Amino acid sequence: AVVSTQSTGELRKLAVKLMSIGYSLVHTKDYTDIFIDLDEMILRPWASAGLPFSLLELGLSKLLGCYVNAATNTGLYSTISTFERYLRPISSCLLVLSNS
């Protein structure tokens, strides 16, 4: 599938926001606002940009691979399993929320 420049920019923003959410989950263990954060930081801006949620699914599927590559290139191997542990359920939640 061809991804436009606008979509690429939105996918980058998504990645940064997900990294922020994942980082705070890893370091604060505060789960109370996770669904509010996902909605406010990811879903609403995505919808406001007029992008289809099918691209969100594509972006989420690519994000883990990008993170693994970045962590490997910077020597942060120990963060990969933690990021995977959070990204998989967060991705599932986003996809369920985007379809509701």
PDB file as gemmi writes it, atoms N, CA and C in Angstrom:
CRYST1    1.000    1.000    1.000  90.00  90.00  90.00 P 1                      
ATOM      1  N   ALA A   1       0.833  -1.180   0.000  1.00  0.00           N  
ATOM      2  CA  ALA A   1       0.000   0.000   0.000  1.00  0.00           C  
ATOM      3  C   ALA A   1       0.876   1.242   0.000  1.00  0.00           C  
ATOM      4  N   VAL A   2       0.456   2.235  -0.735  1.00  0.00           N  
ATOM      5  CA  VAL A   2       1.188   3.490  -0.819  1.00  0.00           C  
ATOM      6  C   VAL A   2       0.746   4.380   0.336  1.00  0.00           C  
ATOM      7  N   VAL A   3       1.712   4.933   1.040  1.00  0.00           N  
ATOM      8  CA  VAL A   3       1.428   5.802   2.170  1.00  0.00           C  
ATOM      9  C   VAL A   3       1.856   7.215   1.786  1.00  0.00           C  
ATOM     10  N   SER A   4       0.945   8.170   1.903  1.00  0.00           N  
ATOM     11  CA  SER A   4       1.227   9.546   1.504  1.00  0.00           C  
ATOM     12  C   SER A   4       2.166  10.220   2.499  1.00  0.00           C  
ATOM     13  N   THR A   5       2.684  11.372   2.105  1.00  0.00           N  
ATOM     14  CA  THR A   5       3.559  12.147   2.974  1.00  0.00           C  
ATOM     15  C   THR A   5       2.824  12.561   4.242  1.00  0.00           C  
ATOM     16  N   GLN A   6       1.555  12.959   4.107  1.00  0.00           N  
ATOM     17  CA  GLN A   6       0.757  13.333   5.275  1.00  0.00           C  
ATOM     18  C   GLN A   6       0.617  12.144   6.205  1.00  0.00           C  
ATOM     19  N   SER A   7       0.352  10.970   5.657  1.00  0.00           N  
ATOM     20  CA  SER A   7       0.204   9.775   6.470  1.00  0.00           C  
ATOM     21  C   SER A   7       1.502   9.430   7.173  1.00  0.00           C  
ATOM     22  N   THR A   8       2.622   9.590   6.475  1.00  0.00           N  
ATOM     23  CA  THR A   8       3.924   9.312   7.078  1.00  0.00           C  
ATOM     24  C   THR A   8       4.168  10.236   8.260  1.00  0.00           C  
ATOM     25  N   GLY A   9       3.825  11.491   8.103  1.00  0.00           N  
ATOM     26  CA  GLY A   9       3.970  12.444   9.206  1.00  0.00           C  
ATOM     27  C   GLY A   9       3.103  12.082  10.383  1.00  0.00           C  
ATOM     28  N   GLU A  10       1.867  11.672  10.113  1.00  0.00           N  
ATOM     29  CA  GLU A  10       0.965  11.277  11.188  1.00  0.00           C  
ATOM     30  C   GLU A  10       1.455  10.002  11.866  1.00  0.00           C  
ATOM     31  N   LEU A  11       2.019   9.076  11.093  1.00  0.00           N  
ATOM     32  CA  LEU A  11       2.561   7.851  11.683  1.00  0.00           C  
ATOM     33  C   LEU A  11       3.735   8.186  12.604  1.00  0.00           C  
ATOM     34  N   ARG A  12       4.559   9.140  12.215  1.00  0.00           N  
ATOM     35  CA  ARG A  12       5.672   9.561  13.079  1.00  0.00           C  
ATOM     36  C   ARG A  12       5.148  10.166  14.372  1.00  0.00           C  
ATOM     37  N   LYS A  13       4.133  11.018  14.269  1.00  0.00           N  
ATOM     38  CA  LYS A  13       3.543  11.611  15.469  1.00  0.00           C  
ATOM     39  C   LYS A  13       2.969  10.521  16.364  1.00  0.00           C  
ATOM     40  N   LEU A  14       2.301   9.540  15.751  1.00  0.00           N  
ATOM     41  CA  LEU A  14       1.746   8.412  16.491  1.00  0.00           C  
ATOM     42  C   LEU A  14       2.854   7.679  17.246  1.00  0.00           C  
ATOM     43  N   ALA A  15       3.960   7.432  16.564  1.00  0.00           N  
ATOM     44  CA  ALA A  15       5.069   6.703  17.185  1.00  0.00           C  
ATOM     45  C   ALA A  15       5.601   7.453  18.398  1.00  0.00           C  
ATOM     46  N   VAL A  16       5.780   8.765  18.267  1.00  0.00           N  
ATOM     47  CA  VAL A  16       6.296   9.562  19.381  1.00  0.00           C  
ATOM     48  C   VAL A  16       5.322   9.525  20.559  1.00  0.00           C  
ATOM     49  N   LYS A  17       4.039   9.664  20.283  1.00  0.00           N  
ATOM     50  CA  LYS A  17       3.046   9.661  21.356  1.00  0.00           C  
ATOM     51  C   LYS A  17       2.962   8.297  22.025  1.00  0.00           C  
ATOM     52  N   LEU A  18       3.011   7.232  21.242  1.00  0.00           N  
ATOM     53  CA  LEU A  18       2.989   5.895  21.831  1.00  0.00           C  
ATOM     54  C   LEU A  18       4.233   5.641  22.673  1.00  0.00           C  
ATOM     55  N   MET A  19       5.373   6.117  22.200  1.00  0.00           N  
ATOM     56  CA  MET A  19       6.604   5.972  22.979  1.00  0.00           C  
ATOM     57  C   MET A  19       6.459   6.709  24.313  1.00  0.00           C  
ATOM     58  N   SER A  20       5.857   7.883  24.278  1.00  0.00           N  
ATOM     59  CA  SER A  20       5.655   8.657  25.497  1.00  0.00           C  
ATOM     60  C   SER A  20       4.742   7.912  26.470  1.00  0.00           C  
ATOM     61  N   ILE A  21       3.651   7.376  25.958  1.00  0.00           N  
ATOM     62  CA  ILE A  21       2.724   6.623  26.804  1.00  0.00           C  
ATOM     63  C   ILE A  21       3.426   5.385  27.359  1.00  0.00           C  
ATOM     64  N   GLY A  22       4.110   4.654  26.491  1.00  0.00           N  
ATOM     65  CA  GLY A  22       4.822   3.454  26.931  1.00  0.00           C  
ATOM     66  C   GLY A  22       5.889   3.767  27.959  1.00  0.00           C  
ATOM     67  N   TYR A  23       6.637   4.857  27.753  1.00  0.00           N  
ATOM     68  CA  TYR A  23       7.674   5.256  28.691  1.00  0.00           C  
ATOM     69  C   TYR A  23       7.076   5.548  30.059  1.00  0.00           C  
ATOM     70  N   SER A  24       5.983   6.304  30.072  1.00  0.00           N  
ATOM     71  CA  SER A  24       5.387   6.642  31.364  1.00  0.00           C  
ATOM     72  C   SER A  24       4.808   5.410  32.047  1.00  0.00           C  
ATOM     73  N   LEU A  25       4.297   4.460  31.281  1.00  0.00           N  
ATOM     74  CA  LEU A  25       3.807   3.221  31.890  1.00  0.00           C  
ATOM     75  C   LEU A  25       4.947   2.428  32.514  1.00  0.00           C  
ATOM     76  N   VAL A  26       6.063   2.387  31.827  1.00  0.00           N  
ATOM     77  CA  VAL A  26       7.217   1.634  32.321  1.00  0.00           C  
ATOM     78  C   VAL A  26       7.786   2.287  33.576  1.00  0.00           C  
ATOM     79  N   HIS A  27       7.816   3.609  33.604  1.00  0.00           N  
ATOM     80  CA  HIS A  27       8.495   4.300  34.687  1.00  0.00           C  
ATOM     81  C   HIS A  27       7.595   4.736  35.834  1.00  0.00           C  
ATOM     82  N   THR A  28       6.298   4.857  35.619  1.00  0.00           N  
ATOM     83  CA  THR A  28       5.433   5.308  36.703  1.00  0.00           C  
ATOM     84  C   THR A  28       4.465   4.233  37.169  1.00  0.00           C  
ATOM     85  N   LYS A  29       4.238   3.248  36.341  1.00  0.00           N  
ATOM     86  CA  LYS A  29       3.276   2.181  36.649  1.00  0.00           C  
ATOM     87  C   LYS A  29       1.883   2.743  36.920  1.00  0.00           C  
ATOM     88  N   ASP A  30       1.578   3.887  36.326  1.00  0.00           N  
ATOM     89  CA  ASP A  30       0.287   4.530  36.518  1.00  0.00           C  
ATOM     90  C   ASP A  30      -0.614   4.214  35.334  1.00  0.00           C  
ATOM     91  N   TYR A  31      -1.579   3.368  35.549  1.00  0.00           N  
ATOM     92  CA  TYR A  31      -2.462   2.932  34.473  1.00  0.00           C  
ATOM     93  C   TYR A  31      -3.802   3.671  34.470  1.00  0.00           C  
ATOM     94  N   THR A  32      -4.000   4.576  35.404  1.00  0.00           N  
ATOM     95  CA  THR A  32      -5.325   5.157  35.579  1.00  0.00           C  
ATOM     96  C   THR A  32      -5.840   5.925  34.381  1.00  0.00           C  
ATOM     97  N   ASP A  33      -4.962   6.607  33.663  1.00  0.00           N  
ATOM     98  CA  ASP A  33      -5.411   7.452  32.565  1.00  0.00           C  
ATOM     99  C   ASP A  33      -5.068   6.905  31.184  1.00  0.00           C  
ATOM    100  N   ILE A  34      -4.745   5.630  31.087  1.00  0.00           N  
ATOM    101  CA  ILE A  34      -4.267   5.075  29.821  1.00  0.00           C  
ATOM    102  C   ILE A  34      -5.290   5.227  28.697  1.00  0.00           C  
ATOM    103  N   PHE A  35      -6.551   4.957  28.970  1.00  0.00           N  
ATOM    104  CA  PHE A  35      -7.548   5.027  27.902  1.00  0.00           C  
ATOM    105  C   PHE A  35      -7.839   6.475  27.514  1.00  0.00           C  
ATOM    106  N   ILE A  36      -7.808   7.365  28.482  1.00  0.00           N  
ATOM    107  CA  ILE A  36      -7.978   8.789  28.173  1.00  0.00           C  
ATOM    108  C   ILE A  36      -6.801   9.270  27.331  1.00  0.00           C  
ATOM    109  N   ASP A  37      -5.583   8.876  27.722  1.00  0.00           N  
ATOM    110  CA  ASP A  37      -4.397   9.261  26.950  1.00  0.00           C  
ATOM    111  C   ASP A  37      -4.456   8.718  25.527  1.00  0.00           C  
ATOM    112  N   LEU A  38      -4.840   7.460  25.388  1.00  0.00           N  
ATOM    113  CA  LEU A  38      -4.920   6.873  24.050  1.00  0.00           C  
ATOM    114  C   LEU A  38      -5.920   7.612  23.179  1.00  0.00           C  
ATOM    115  N   ASP A  39      -7.052   7.956  23.768  1.00  0.00           N  
ATOM    116  CA  ASP A  39      -8.067   8.677  23.011  1.00  0.00           C  
ATOM    117  C   ASP A  39      -7.599  10.090  22.659  1.00  0.00           C  
ATOM    118  N   GLU A  40      -7.114  10.824  23.660  1.00  0.00           N  
ATOM    119  CA  GLU A  40      -6.748  12.219  23.442  1.00  0.00           C  
ATOM    120  C   GLU A  40      -5.469  12.388  22.632  1.00  0.00           C  
ATOM    121  N   MET A  41      -4.504  11.498  22.820  1.00  0.00           N  
ATOM    122  CA  MET A  41      -3.208  11.673  22.167  1.00  0.00           C  
ATOM    123  C   MET A  41      -3.098  10.972  20.821  1.00  0.00           C  
ATOM    124  N   ILE A  42      -3.925   9.954  20.600  1.00  0.00           N  
ATOM    125  CA  ILE A  42      -3.792   9.174  19.375  1.00  0.00           C  
ATOM    126  C   ILE A  42      -5.059   9.213  18.524  1.00  0.00           C  
ATOM    127  N   LEU A  43      -6.167   8.738  19.071  1.00  0.00           N  
ATOM    128  CA  LEU A  43      -7.365   8.547  18.251  1.00  0.00           C  
ATOM    129  C   LEU A  43      -7.987   9.853  17.760  1.00  0.00           C  
ATOM    130  N   ARG A  44      -8.170  10.810  18.636  1.00  0.00           N  
ATOM    131  CA  ARG A  44      -8.792  12.075  18.210  1.00  0.00           C  
ATOM    132  C   ARG A  44      -7.940  12.820  17.184  1.00  0.00           C  
ATOM    133  N   PRO A  45      -6.630  12.977  17.434  1.00  0.00           N  
ATOM    134  CA  PRO A  45      -5.821  13.651  16.407  1.00  0.00           C  
ATOM    135  C   PRO A  45      -5.809  12.891  15.076  1.00  0.00           C  
ATOM    136  N   TRP A  46      -5.814  11.579  15.155  1.00  0.00           N  
ATOM    137  CA  TRP A  46      -5.816  10.763  13.933  1.00  0.00           C  
ATOM    138  C   TRP A  46      -7.092  11.038  13.139  1.00  0.00           C  
ATOM    139  N   ALA A  47      -8.225  10.998  13.831  1.00  0.00           N  
ATOM    140  CA  ALA A  47      -9.508  11.251  13.171  1.00  0.00           C  
ATOM    141  C   ALA A  47      -9.587  12.693  12.670  1.00  0.00           C  
ATOM    142  N   SER A  48      -9.079  13.636  13.445  1.00  0.00           N  
ATOM    143  CA  SER A  48      -9.095  15.041  13.040  1.00  0.00           C  
ATOM    144  C   SER A  48      -8.270  15.286  11.786  1.00  0.00           C  
ATOM    145  N   ALA A  49      -7.232  14.485  11.609  1.00  0.00           N  
ATOM    146  CA  ALA A  49      -6.398  14.610  10.412  1.00  0.00           C  
ATOM    147  C   ALA A  49      -7.093  14.001   9.193  1.00  0.00           C  
ATOM    148  N   GLY A  50      -8.237  13.345   9.416  1.00  0.00           N  
ATOM    149  CA  GLY A  50      -8.987  12.757   8.318  1.00  0.00           C  
ATOM    150  C   GLY A  50      -8.373  11.487   7.756  1.00  0.00           C  
ATOM    151  N   LEU A  51      -7.550  10.840   8.567  1.00  0.00           N  
ATOM    152  CA  LEU A  51      -6.887   9.619   8.095  1.00  0.00           C  
ATOM    153  C   LEU A  51      -7.702   8.386   8.464  1.00  0.00           C  
ATOM    154  N   PRO A  52      -7.729   7.402   7.574  1.00  0.00           N  
ATOM    155  CA  PRO A  52      -8.483   6.184   7.871  1.00  0.00           C  
ATOM    156  C   PRO A  52      -7.780   5.361   8.952  1.00  0.00           C  
ATOM    157  N   PHE A  53      -8.578   4.704   9.763  1.00  0.00           N  
ATOM    158  CA  PHE A  53      -8.002   3.902  10.832  1.00  0.00           C  
ATOM    159  C   PHE A  53      -7.301   2.650  10.301  1.00  0.00           C  
ATOM    160  N   SER A  54      -7.519   2.309   9.037  1.00  0.00           N  
ATOM    161  CA  SER A  54      -6.761   1.198   8.451  1.00  0.00           C  
ATOM    162  C   SER A  54      -5.271   1.554   8.404  1.00  0.00           C  
ATOM    163  N   LEU A  55      -4.946   2.847   8.219  1.00  0.00           N  
ATOM    164  CA  LEU A  55      -3.550   3.281   8.263  1.00  0.00           C  
ATOM    165  C   LEU A  55      -2.994   3.221   9.680  1.00  0.00           C  
ATOM    166  N   LEU A  56      -3.849   3.422  10.659  1.00  0.00           N  
ATOM    167  CA  LEU A  56      -3.431   3.289  12.055  1.00  0.00           C  
ATOM    168  C   LEU A  56      -2.970   1.864  12.317  1.00  0.00           C  
ATOM    169  N   GLU A  57      -3.731   0.914  11.838  1.00  0.00           N  
ATOM    170  CA  GLU A  57      -3.350  -0.493  12.008  1.00  0.00           C  
ATOM    171  C   GLU A  57      -2.012  -0.770  11.330  1.00  0.00           C  
ATOM    172  N   LEU A  58      -1.833  -0.245  10.133  1.00  0.00           N  
ATOM    173  CA  LEU A  58      -0.570  -0.411   9.422  1.00  0.00           C  
ATOM    174  C   LEU A  58       0.574   0.224  10.212  1.00  0.00           C  
ATOM    175  N   GLY A  59       0.354   1.422  10.722  1.00  0.00           N  
ATOM    176  CA  GLY A  59       1.379   2.111  11.498  1.00  0.00           C  
ATOM    177  C   GLY A  59       1.766   1.358  12.753  1.00  0.00           C  
ATOM    178  N   LEU A  60       0.783   0.824  13.439  1.00  0.00           N  
ATOM    179  CA  LEU A  60       1.063   0.065  14.658  1.00  0.00           C  
ATOM    180  C   LEU A  60       1.852  -1.202  14.354  1.00  0.00           C  
ATOM    181  N   SER A  61       1.530  -1.833  13.241  1.00  0.00           N  
ATOM    182  CA  SER A  61       2.238  -3.067  12.890  1.00  0.00           C  
ATOM    183  C   SER A  61       3.692  -2.783  12.535  1.00  0.00           C  
ATOM    184  N   LYS A  62       3.973  -1.588  12.003  1.00  0.00           N  
ATOM    185  CA  LYS A  62       5.342  -1.216  11.634  1.00  0.00           C  
ATOM    186  C   LYS A  62       6.128  -0.632  12.806  1.00  0.00           C  
ATOM    187  N   LEU A  63       5.424  -0.067  13.790  1.00  0.00           N  
ATOM    188  CA  LEU A  63       6.083   0.641  14.876  1.00  0.00           C  
ATOM    189  C   LEU A  63       6.998  -0.270  15.695  1.00  0.00           C  
ATOM    190  N   LEU A  64       6.554  -1.460  16.002  1.00  0.00           N  
ATOM    191  CA  LEU A  64       7.376  -2.347  16.817  1.00  0.00           C  
ATOM    192  C   LEU A  64       8.696  -2.653  16.125  1.00  0.00           C  
ATOM    193  N   GLY A  65       8.638  -2.948  14.838  1.00  0.00           N  
ATOM    194  CA  GLY A  65       9.861  -3.218  14.093  1.00  0.00           C  
ATOM    195  C   GLY A  65      10.796  -2.026  14.079  1.00  0.00           C  
ATOM    196  N   CYS A  66      10.240  -0.836  13.941  1.00  0.00           N  
ATOM    197  CA  CYS A  66      11.058   0.379  13.966  1.00  0.00           C  
ATOM    198  C   CYS A  66      11.708   0.563  15.327  1.00  0.00           C  
ATOM    199  N   TYR A  67      10.951   0.301  16.386  1.00  0.00           N  
ATOM    200  CA  TYR A  67      11.511   0.451  17.729  1.00  0.00           C  
ATOM    201  C   TYR A  67      12.630  -0.559  17.970  1.00  0.00           C  
ATOM    202  N   VAL A  68      12.407  -1.792  17.566  1.00  0.00           N  
ATOM    203  CA  VAL A  68      13.426  -2.825  17.744  1.00  0.00           C  
ATOM    204  C   VAL A  68      14.705  -2.425  17.009  1.00  0.00           C  
ATOM    205  N   ASN A  69      14.574  -1.929  15.785  1.00  0.00           N  
ATOM    206  CA  ASN A  69      15.750  -1.481  15.035  1.00  0.00           C  
ATOM    207  C   ASN A  69      16.458  -0.333  15.742  1.00  0.00           C  
ATOM    208  N   ALA A  70      15.688   0.652  16.212  1.00  0.00           N  
ATOM    209  CA  ALA A  70      16.280   1.802  16.884  1.00  0.00           C  
ATOM    210  C   ALA A  70      16.967   1.380  18.185  1.00  0.00           C  
ATOM    211  N   ALA A  71      16.316   0.525  18.960  1.00  0.00           N  
ATOM    212  CA  ALA A  71      16.904   0.066  20.218  1.00  0.00           C  
ATOM    213  C   ALA A  71      18.167  -0.750  19.967  1.00  0.00           C  
ATOM    214  N   THR A  72      18.139  -1.551  18.922  1.00  0.00           N  
ATOM    215  CA  THR A  72      19.311  -2.354  18.566  1.00  0.00           C  
ATOM    216  C   THR A  72      20.460  -1.456  18.136  1.00  0.00           C  
ATOM    217  N   ASN A  73      20.169  -0.452  17.319  1.00  0.00           N  
ATOM    218  CA  ASN A  73      21.202   0.460  16.825  1.00  0.00           C  
ATOM    219  C   ASN A  73      21.815   1.319  17.922  1.00  0.00           C  
ATOM    220  N   THR A  74      21.052   1.577  18.978  1.00  0.00           N  
ATOM    221  CA  THR A  74      21.562   2.420  20.060  1.00  0.00           C  
ATOM    222  C   THR A  74      22.017   1.615  21.267  1.00  0.00           C  
ATOM    223  N   GLY A  75      21.933   0.290  21.180  1.00  0.00           N  
ATOM    224  CA  GLY A  75      22.397  -0.557  22.274  1.00  0.00           C  
ATOM    225  C   GLY A  75      21.439  -0.675  23.440  1.00  0.00           C  
ATOM    226  N   LEU A  76      20.193  -0.320  23.240  1.00  0.00           N  
ATOM    227  CA  LEU A  76      19.194  -0.390  24.314  1.00  0.00           C  
ATOM    228  C   LEU A  76      18.407  -1.705  24.256  1.00  0.00           C  
ATOM    229  N   TYR A  77      19.113  -2.798  24.179  1.00  0.00           N  
ATOM    230  CA  TYR A  77      18.483  -4.119  24.024  1.00  0.00           C  
ATOM    231  C   TYR A  77      17.506  -4.435  25.152  1.00  0.00           C  
ATOM    232  N   SER A  78      17.824  -4.011  26.352  1.00  0.00           N  
ATOM    233  CA  SER A  78      16.989  -4.357  27.509  1.00  0.00           C  
ATOM    234  C   SER A  78      15.608  -3.723  27.449  1.00  0.00           C  
ATOM    235  N   THR A  79      15.436  -2.676  26.638  1.00  0.00           N  
ATOM    236  CA  THR A  79      14.132  -2.011  26.566  1.00  0.00           C  
ATOM    237  C   THR A  79      13.172  -2.682  25.591  1.00  0.00           C  
ATOM    238  N   ILE A  80      13.692  -3.553  24.733  1.00  0.00           N  
ATOM    239  CA  ILE A  80      12.863  -4.135  23.674  1.00  0.00           C  
ATOM    240  C   ILE A  80      11.724  -4.972  24.246  1.00  0.00           C  
ATOM    241  N   SER A  81      12.002  -5.867  25.169  1.00  0.00           N  
ATOM    242  CA  SER A  81      10.933  -6.733  25.695  1.00  0.00           C  
ATOM    243  C   SER A  81       9.903  -5.929  26.467  1.00  0.00           C  
ATOM    244  N   THR A  82      10.352  -4.888  27.183  1.00  0.00           N  
ATOM    245  CA  THR A  82       9.407  -4.037  27.913  1.00  0.00           C  
ATOM    246  C   THR A  82       8.507  -3.295  26.946  1.00  0.00           C  
ATOM    247  N   PHE A  83       9.095  -2.734  25.900  1.00  0.00           N  
ATOM    248  CA  PHE A  83       8.304  -2.005  24.915  1.00  0.00           C  
ATOM    249  C   PHE A  83       7.299  -2.935  24.238  1.00  0.00           C  
ATOM    250  N   GLU A  84       7.741  -4.141  23.873  1.00  0.00           N  
ATOM    251  CA  GLU A  84       6.829  -5.118  23.268  1.00  0.00           C  
ATOM    252  C   GLU A  84       5.695  -5.458  24.217  1.00  0.00           C  
ATOM    253  N   ARG A  85       6.010  -5.627  25.486  1.00  0.00           N  
ATOM    254  CA  ARG A  85       4.999  -6.002  26.484  1.00  0.00           C  
ATOM    255  C   ARG A  85       3.902  -4.950  26.572  1.00  0.00           C  
ATOM    256  N   TYR A  86       4.262  -3.667  26.416  1.00  0.00           N  
ATOM    257  CA  TYR A  86       3.262  -2.605  26.470  1.00  0.00           C  
ATOM    258  C   TYR A  86       2.640  -2.302  25.119  1.00  0.00           C  
ATOM    259  N   LEU A  87       3.424  -2.357  24.066  1.00  0.00           N  
ATOM    260  CA  LEU A  87       2.902  -1.974  22.758  1.00  0.00           C  
ATOM    261  C   LEU A  87       1.824  -2.929  22.253  1.00  0.00           C  
ATOM    262  N   ARG A  88       2.000  -4.208  22.466  1.00  0.00           N  
ATOM    263  CA  ARG A  88       0.997  -5.168  21.967  1.00  0.00           C  
ATOM    264  C   ARG A  88      -0.394  -4.914  22.540  1.00  0.00           C  
ATOM    265  N   PRO A  89      -0.559  -4.818  23.868  1.00  0.00           N  
ATOM    266  CA  PRO A  89      -1.914  -4.536  24.375  1.00  0.00           C  
ATOM    267  C   PRO A  89      -2.402  -3.136  24.037  1.00  0.00           C  
ATOM    268  N   ILE A  90      -1.488  -2.144  24.023  1.00  0.00           N  
ATOM    269  CA  ILE A  90      -1.893  -0.788  23.655  1.00  0.00           C  
ATOM    270  C   ILE A  90      -2.399  -0.772  22.220  1.00  0.00           C  
ATOM    271  N   SER A  91      -1.708  -1.467  21.334  1.00  0.00           N  
ATOM    272  CA  SER A  91      -2.126  -1.536  19.929  1.00  0.00           C  
ATOM    273  C   SER A  91      -3.500  -2.167  19.815  1.00  0.00           C  
ATOM    274  N   SER A  92      -3.709  -3.249  20.545  1.00  0.00           N  
ATOM    275  CA  SER A  92      -5.012  -3.912  20.510  1.00  0.00           C  
ATOM    276  C   SER A  92      -6.103  -2.972  21.006  1.00  0.00           C  
ATOM    277  N   CYS A  93      -5.820  -2.265  22.104  1.00  0.00           N  
ATOM    278  CA  CYS A  93      -6.806  -1.314  22.631  1.00  0.00           C  
ATOM    279  C   CYS A  93      -7.123  -0.226  21.621  1.00  0.00           C  
ATOM    280  N   LEU A  94      -6.084   0.324  20.994  1.00  0.00           N  
ATOM    281  CA  LEU A  94      -6.315   1.367  19.989  1.00  0.00           C  
ATOM    282  C   LEU A  94      -7.186   0.886  18.850  1.00  0.00           C  
ATOM    283  N   LEU A  95      -6.924  -0.313  18.383  1.00  0.00           N  
ATOM    284  CA  LEU A  95      -7.710  -0.836  17.254  1.00  0.00           C  
ATOM    285  C   LEU A  95      -9.147  -1.107  17.657  1.00  0.00           C  
ATOM    286  N   VAL A  96      -9.362  -1.601  18.869  1.00  0.00           N  
ATOM    287  CA  VAL A  96     -10.731  -1.814  19.343  1.00  0.00           C  
ATOM    288  C   VAL A  96     -11.434  -0.474  19.521  1.00  0.00           C  
ATOM    289  N   LEU A  97     -10.744   0.483  20.152  1.00  0.00           N  
ATOM    290  CA  LEU A  97     -11.343   1.798  20.360  1.00  0.00           C  
ATOM    291  C   LEU A  97     -11.632   2.509  19.035  1.00  0.00           C  
ATOM    292  N   SER A  98     -10.769   2.328  18.047  1.00  0.00           N  
ATOM    293  CA  SER A  98     -10.977   3.004  16.773  1.00  0.00           C  
ATOM    294  C   SER A  98     -12.168   2.438  16.014  1.00  0.00           C  
ATOM    295  N   ASN A  99     -12.558   1.222  16.336  1.00  0.00           N  
ATOM    296  CA  ASN A  99     -13.706   0.599  15.667  1.00  0.00           C  
ATOM    297  C   ASN A  99     -15.001   0.791  16.432  1.00  0.00           C  
ATOM    298  N   SER A 100     -14.937   1.497  17.559  1.00  0.00           N  
ATOM    299  CA  SER A 100     -16.170   1.670  18.340  1.00  0.00           C  
ATOM    300  C   SER A 100     -16.791   3.028  18.117  1.00  0.00           C  
TER     301      SER A 100                                                      
END                                                                             
